[in-house]
Amino acid sequence: MLLQAALQLAFTRFFCFIWLLRSINGLQALELRDKAKEYMGKGVSQAVDNVNKIIAPRLIGMDPRDQKRIDDLMVQQLDGSKNEWGWSKSKLGANAILAVSIAVCRAG
């Protein structure tokens, strides 16, 4: 399954597609899955909603060349979840944050 993020600048759109993979040992950042009947519990509509409703509004007007600031905003302020290994990204989903981060990187 793929998750796509699109970053719209004034006259150009940048895309990122990421494969959704399963954590093999729990040490990786946590993907957000729907766990509903659709797609055998592997749907990502909640991650997509997080991109559209939480992440995107906060990125409007930010300079995509400031990658670290954008990544820190998404990981530390908007998500803020931690475990014993560091930032787990379990609130917004690592899949949502990664897709947006790569789209920003391509734009910057």
Buried (B, 14 or more C-beta within 10 A) or exposed (E): EEBEBBBEEEEEEBEBEBEBEEEEEEEBBBBBBBEEEEEEEBBBEBBBBBBEEBBBEEBEEEEBEEBEEBBEBBBEEBBBBEEEEEBBBBBBBBBBBBBBBBBBBEBB
